[in-house]
C-alpha cells in the first residue's frame, strides 16, 4: 500500500478562524500581540531570549525523575532527562488534558508536531539541544469531555465511577468494563491488535490514576522519539510558582491585563477565553473549585472553606499544591517550570495565548513562540477511489457539500437546466421595451424596471426547479459526494476533532506515527493530507 502526502494552506480548508489564518499570514494588526515569529528567524530570537530566562532545572529534573521512577524508560527519554539539566537544552512543548485513550486524533498530531519541531531545531541550531515535552493538564475536572472517545462509529463514555475533582487524580479501578467492551470489538486480529490491547491494559488496568495511565500510554507510544511527559500537579513545581499565585489571590493583576488585551483583539476577532478576578482553583482530594474574594474573605465556591488574608497565605505556604491555575495562568506556570522556546497548540489555544503576553511581561516570565499544531486529514483507499471517480481535487474536499454538488452538476451535466442565455435575451428584450415605454412616458420607467425584476426572479425560480430535476437524475453521484464528505468530515467537522488514533494504529501499527512524523513540516504551517493510493 502506497500513501501520498500533500498539504494545503489553512485558509483554504475553511475550518480555521480568521484570527488563526491572519496570524499565520503575519498580519500587521496582530504583531503587537506576540513576541516571536514562527519561522526560523523567530525561533532563533526566542532561543536567544530564553537563555536569559532559565527555570530551576534541579527542581524540574527531580520531579521528572520521580515521575518516571516506576515505569520503563526509553533510552532516548533517559538521554533527554539528563540533557534537561544543562543550560543549553530547551524544550518544545505541547499541552493537553489526559483524555481517555488520548481522546481525539489531534492529541496525537500535537505531540508528533512537537517531536518533529524539536528534531528540526536540533539540526538548525547546533550546539543546543531541544527536547519535546507533553505537558499533561491533569488538573482539569471536565470528565464529560475527558472521559469520552470514539471507535468504530461507537461512542465510549466513562463516568469515573462517581469520582469528582481533577481527572488526573482519579482512580482507574472502574475502567475494566469499558476496556472489556472496547476489546470485544477491537480489530482486525493480529500483532497490532494484540500489542495495542497489551499497552492499553498496562496503562488503564495497572496504573493507579488517570494521570499515571496517560503518562504510561504516551510514553509507550512516543518514548522512542524521546518525548518527555510532565505532570505539573506536583508540590515542588507549584512552590516555584507561589509568587504568581499569591499576586493573583491578593491583587488580581491578570484580570485587568488580559481584559485590556481582549478589548484590543475584540475589535476584529472573537475572544477565546475570559479572565476572572482570581484565576485559580482550589484542589484537594476530590475537590476542584474556583476561588473567589469578597470584602477581604476568600472562599472556595460550592464549599464552606473560607480564609482571611493571613490564613490564605499560610495555606499557600503550607500547601502550594492545592492551588491550580486556570487557562489564563496555566501558560505562565508552564513557562516558569520549563526551559521552553515554542508552544504548540490548536486554533483555540493560539487565540487565547494572543491574549496573555502582558501577564507574562508583568511577572517577568518568558513568552514563547506560539505555533499552530499541524492538522491532518487521512483519506483511506475507498474514499481515495471515490474522490478520483468524482474528479475532485484535494482542496475541493474541504468545500461545503452543497457547493460540491452544485459544482459537480454544473461541470458534468447538460446545459438544459441553465438559463443564462435565455435570461440575457430576455434582458435585451425588456430593455428595448423599457426604452419604448420611457419615450412614450418617462413616468413608466419604474414600472418597466419592476417588470424586469419580477421576470428575472421568475426565471431564477424556474432555474432552481430545473436544477433539482437535474439533481434527481444524478442522485447516485450526489449520494456519493455526501458519503465521502461524511466519512472525511464526520458531523461536518474536521476528522481529527472526532476520531481516535485506535483505528489507524490497528491498521498500520506504530508506522502510523512514523509516517506522520516523516511528512509533517512544522515550519511550513499548512494542513497535511495523507491519501492511500
N, C-alpha and C positions, 0 to 999 in steps of 0.2 A: 504494500500500500504506500502510495506517494502522497505527501501532504505539501501543498504550496502555501507560502506566506506572502501577504501583501499588506499594505497599510493605506489609510485614507485620513485626511485632516479631520479633526474632531468636529469642526463646524459642519462638515458635510454629512455627519451622522444624525444631525437634528436631535440629538439626545443629551446635549450639554447646555448649560445656561449661558447666556450672553456674557456674564461675568467671567466664567471659565474660559470661554473662547477668546474674549478680549485679552485676558491675562496671558494666554499662550501666544497671542499675536503681538504682545509687547505694547499694549495700549498706553499712550502717554498719560491718560487720565488715572490709570491705576498705579503708576510708578511710585507715587508717594506712599503707597500702602504696603510696600515691601522693600527689602534692602538689597537682596542679591538675585540676579537673574538665574535662569535655569539652563543656561548654556555653559560651555567650558569656562569662559571668562568669569561668569557669575559664580561658579563653583570655586574657582581659584581665589576669588576675592573672599568668599565665605571661609575657605580654608585658612587664609592668612589672618582673617579677623578672629577665627575660632581659637587660634593659638594663644590669644590674649585672654581667653575665657575658658580656663581649664577647670573641669569638675574635680571633686575629691576622688581620685582614682583608687585610693585604698578602700574607701567605703564601697565603691562600685564593684571592685574585684572581690571583696569579702562577701558581699551579697550574692554575686553571681556564682562564686564557688559553692556557697551554701545551697543555692537553689539547684545546682547541678549535682549535688553530692550523692543523691540516691537514684541516679539514672545513668544508663550507658551514655558516654560522651564520645561523639565522633572525633577523630583525630584533628580535623580542621577546626572544630569548635574549641578543642583544647588549645590549639595554636592561637586562636583569636582571643580566648580568655586571657592568655598570657600577654598578648600584644596590647590589650586594653590597659595594662599597667604603664605603658610607655607614652611619653608626651607627644610622640609623632604618630600616634594611632588615633583615628577618628571614626565616627560611626555614621552609617546611612540608615535612617530609622523609618519604620512604618509602624502604625499602631492600629489595633482593633480589639474589640471585646472578645472574650472566649466563647464564641458561638459554638454550639454543639455540632460536632462533625465538621467544623470550620464554617458552617452556615452556607455562605454563598461563594461562587467562583471568584468574585473579586477579592476575597480574603487571600486566595492563592496568588492572584495576579499582583497584589500589593507586595507580597513577600518576595516573589520572583523578581519584581522590578527592583527592590532594594538590593537583592543579591547581585543582579546584573550591573546595577549602577556602581556598587562597591568594587566589582571586578574592573570595570572600565576606568574608574578613578585611580585605582592602583597602577594601571598602565599609564594614565595621563600625567600623574604626579609622582614620579619616582622619588624614593626617599621618605615616603609616607605610607601608612597602612590604613586600609578602610575596611571596617567590619560591619556587615549587615546585621541589623537588630530588629527583632519583632518585640515591640513594647505592648504587653498584654493589658488591656483595660479591664482587669479582673474585678475592679470595684463597682462596675456597672451593675445595677439591680433590675434591669429590664428583662426579666425572664421570658415574657411573652415574645420578645424579639430573639433573645439568645438561645432559647430552648426549642427552636424550630429549624428544620431543614427539610429539603425535598429530595426524593429519589424515586426514579421510575414512575413519575407522574403521581406520586403519593406524598402527602404532607405528614411528616412525623413531628409530634409535639410531646415535649417532656414538661410536666407541671412542677418538677422539683420535689415531688412528694410532700408538698406543704411547706417547704422551706422558704424563707424570706431573706432579704438583705442582699449583700454582694454575691453575685452569681459565682465568682471565682472561689469564694469560700464554701460554696455548697457541697455537701457530701454527694458522692457518686453512687451510694448504696442502692438507690431505687431505679437505676438505669438498666438493669439486666432485662426486664421485659421488653423495653424498647429495642435494645440490641438484638434480642431474640427475634422480634418481629422483622427488623431490618435484615438480619442474616437469612431468614427464611426465603426472602425474595431476591437476595443479592446474587448477581451472576453476570456473565456466564461462569460455570465452574471452571476451575483451573488454577494455575500458580498465582496469578494476580489476585484472584478472589481469596484464596487461602491466606496469602500474605497480608491482604488488607484486613481480613477478619482477625488475624492474629494481632496486628497493630492496634486496631480499634478495641479489641478485648483487653489488651495490656493497658491501654490508655484509660478506658472508662470503667473497667471492672477491677483493676488492680491499683489504680491511683486513688488517693483518699478524697481529693476535691476536684472540682471542675477546673480550677486553675492549674493544678498539677497534671490533670489529664490532658489539658490543652498544651501545656509545655511539653509533655511526653510525646503527644501526637505530632506537633510541629517539629520537634527535634528528630523524630523518626523519619519524617518526610523530607526535611530540609537540612538536617545536620550535616549531611555530606558536602553541602556547599559552604559550610562554616557559619551558618546563621546562628546568632545568639538570641535566646529568648530571655526577656527580663520581666518579672512580675514586680511592679512598683509598690505593691502592698507590703511594705517592709518598714519596721520601726526606724532603722538606721537611715534609710532614704528619706523618710518623712521628717526626721530630725534635721537633716541637712536643708530642708525646705521650710523650717519652722518660722524663719523671719518673714517670709511671704505670707504664711498662714496667719501669723499674728497681725500683720498690717491689714490684711483683708478683714479680719474679725473686728479690729478696732477702728480702722479708718475707711474701709470700703472703697479703696482707691480705684480698683479695677473698674468698678461700675461706671464712674464718670469718664474715665479714659476711653473705655470701649464705646460708651454711648456717643461720645464726640466722633469717633471713627465711623460708627454706624450712620450717624446723620450725614456724613460726607458720602459714604458709599450709597446710601439710600436715594440719593439724588438721581442715580442711574440704574441701580441694581436692587434685587431682592435681598433683604437681610437674612442671614443664615442662623445666627444664634443671638439671643438677647441676654445681657448680663443681669444678674441680681445684685442687690446691695451687698450680700455676702455670697460668695461663690464657692461655698464649701458644704459638704455633707458631714454628718457625724456617723461614724462607722464603728459598730460594736456588736459582736456576736451576730445575731440575725437582723440587726438594725442598720439601715442606711437612710437617713432622713436629712432634710435641709436644716441649716442653722439660720435663725433669724434673730435680730436685735430690736428691742423696743424699750426706749427710756432707760438705757443702762442695764437691761437684763437680756441675756442671751438665752434662747431656748431652742430645743430640738423639736421640730414640727411633729405633731401627732404623738408626742410623749409628754411625760411630766418632768423631763430633765431641764433644769434651769441653773444658770450661773450668774453671779455678778462678775465684774471685771477681774477681781483678784482670783476668784475660783476658776474662771475660764482660763486664765494664763497658767494657773497651776495644773489644770487638766492638760493643756497643751504641752507643758514642760514634762509632765509625768507620762503622758500617753500620746505622743505625736502621731502614732499610727492610727488613731481614731479620727483623724481629720482627713477628709478625702476631697480633692479638688474637683470641681465640675468642669465642663467643657471650656470655660473661659480661662481657668488657671491650669488645666491639665498640661497644656503645651509648655507653660513656664516651668512646671515641675519636671517634665521630660528633659528640657534643655538644661536644667540645673544639675541633673544627675548623670547625663550622658555627654560625651565629647562630640556632639552631633553637628554635621555641617549641612545636611539635607534631610528634609522630611517629605515623605511620600504619602499622599492621601487621595481620597476620592474627590469628586467635584464639590460636595458639601464641605469637606474638610478644608479644601483650598479656600473656599468662600469665607469660612469663619476665621481661618488664620489671617486673612487680609484685614480682619477687624482688630487684631490683637497686638500689633507691633508697639503701640505706645505703652502697653502693660510691660512688655519685655524691657523697653527702654527705662521705664520707671524703676524697675527692680535691678537693673544692670545685668540682665540675663541675655545671653546670645540669642538672636533671632535668625533662624537658619534659612537656607534657600528652600522654597516651597515648590514641590513637584506634583503634578497630577499623575496618579498611577496610570500605567498603560492599561487600557481596556482591551478586550479581545472578544471576537466572535468566532465560534467554532462551527464550521459547516461540514457536516458529515456526508458520506458518499451519496446517500439517497437524495439529500437536499441539494448537493452539488449537481447531480444529474438533472433535477428539476430546474435549477437555475439556468443551466445551459439550454435545456429544451425550451424554456421560456425566453431565451436570448436576453437575459438580464445581466447587467454588469454588477460588480461588487457594490459600487456606490448606490445602484438602483435599489438594492435590498433594504436600505435604510429609509427609503421614501414611504409615506403612508400607503396603506393597502389600496385605498380608493384612487390615489394618484397612479399607482402601478397599473391597476385595472384599466383606468381611463387611457393611460399612455399605451398600453398593450393593444387595446381595441383600436385606438387611432392609428397605430403603426401597422396592425395586421388585418384589419377588416377592410371591407369595401368603403367607398365614399358615400354609399347610398343614404346614410343617416345624417351626413353633414350638410349644412345649409349655407355655407359661406358664399358660394357663387350666387345662389338664389337671393340671398339677403343683399348682396351687392347690387343685383339687378333691380330688386325692389327699391333699394335706396335711391338708385338713379331715377326710377320712375316717379317716386314720391317727391324727389327734389324738383323734377320737372313740373309736377302738379302744383307743388308749393309755389314755385315761381309764377305760374299762371295765375294762381289764386291771389298772390300778392299784387300782381299787375292789375288785376280787376279791383281788388280792395285790400289795402295794406293791413287792415284790422284782422284779416283772415290768417295772418302769419302764425299766431298762437294755435289756432285750430289745426292748421296743417302740421305743425310740429307735434301736437298731441296725437294726431292720427298716425304720424310716423312712429312715435314712441310706442303706441299701442300695437302697431303692426310688428315692430321689432320684437316686442315682448311675446306676441303670439307665435312668431317664428321660433323664438328661443324655447318656448314651451313644447312646440312640436318637435324640435331637435332633441330635447331631453327624452321625449317619448320614443323617438326612433332609436336613440342610444340604448334605452332599456331593452328595446326589441332586439338590437344587435347583441347586447349582453346575454340575453336568453339563448341566442343562437350559439354563443361562445361560453356557455355556462361551465363546461368542463375545465376550460382554461382559467376562468375566474376562480373556480374552486381550488385549482392547483396553486394559484397565487396566494389564496387565503391560507391553505395548509402550509405553504412554505414560510409565509410571514409568521404564522402562529408557532411554528417549530423554532424558528430562529429568534423570534421576539415574543416569547410567551407573555400573555397578559398585556401585549402591546408595549412591553418594556424591554430593556436590554437583557440578553441571555444571562449575563454574569450577575444580575441582581435577583435572579430566581433560582437558577440551577446550582447544584452542588458538584464538587470535584469527583465524587464517588464513581459516577458513570464513566468518566474519562479515564480514571485510574484503572478501572476494571477492563476497559477496552485496550488501553495502551501500556499500562503498567507505569513504573517510575519514569519511563522515557517521555511521558506526557509533560513532566516538569522540565526535562532536558530540552525538549523541542521548544517550549515556551521561552526558556532562558536563552537558547541559542538565537532566537529570532526577535526577541524584544530589543528595542533600540531606545534606551532611556532618554537620550539627548535629542531624539528626533521629534518626540511629542506628537505622535499620530496613533490612530486607532488600529490595532493589529487584527488581521483577518487570517484565520487558518482554514484551509479547504482541502478535503480529501479529493484526490483526482481519480 
